[in-house]
């Protein structure tokens, strides 16, 4: 995972209040968020959408997982935030 993704996860944590708060908001355990922050584990696409939602679109799914064609998914109407 690149540093830009890690910074985006850290920004999401700051927006919602903490790593634990982000974990609660997206339905994972705090160690999982810590692993996203360090780049040890990638953010799964479904959690990218949740992070976008809980941050009020201040952190976008595209910033968290570039491997997914988010433009296609958005055009198909599959992401509603």
C-alpha positions, 0 to 999 in steps of 0.5 A: 500500500502506498503512503497516500492511502495510509495518509487517507486512512489517517485523515479518515481517523482524524475526521471521525475522531480516532482509529477506534471510532473509525473501526466502530463506524465501519464495522471492523476491529481497531487492529484492522484500522491500525493495519490499514494505517501502517500499510500492513493490510489493504482497505477492502473495497466495501470498507472504502465505500463505508469510509467515504460515507462516514467521512462525509466524502472528505475521504473518497473510495478512490483515495483508498483503493485505486485498483477498483474502477470507482467511476464505473461503479458510481455511474452504475449507481452502486455507490450512494453516500 
